[in-house]
């Protein structure tokens, strides 16, 4: 598949990416990541390995688009998921269950 990363064209294949990442230890994931094989790599690390460019030359979005088109599973930043929105009934139930737990606790005195 032909893609452009940091204004340079690349012909990437899924097997080529797998071969490039073979034997590469994954760094600590702090941002967007991609699952390659059974390992999870930061997309900037993968981009650097497959393009042989400095990480500052491309964005993680460019690499995510290319890897997604190749069939890899990409993940957003950890902790970037929004908090669940509770319905009024769920919120009231959560408040009551918390109040009931504290009311059942033995009092000291």
Protein Blocks (a to p, Z undefined) as FASTA:
>chain_A
ZZdeehiacdddfklmmmmmgopacdddfbdcddehjbccdfklmmmmmnopafklpcfk
lmmmmmmmnopacdddehiaccddddfklmmmmmmmmmmmmmmpccdZZ
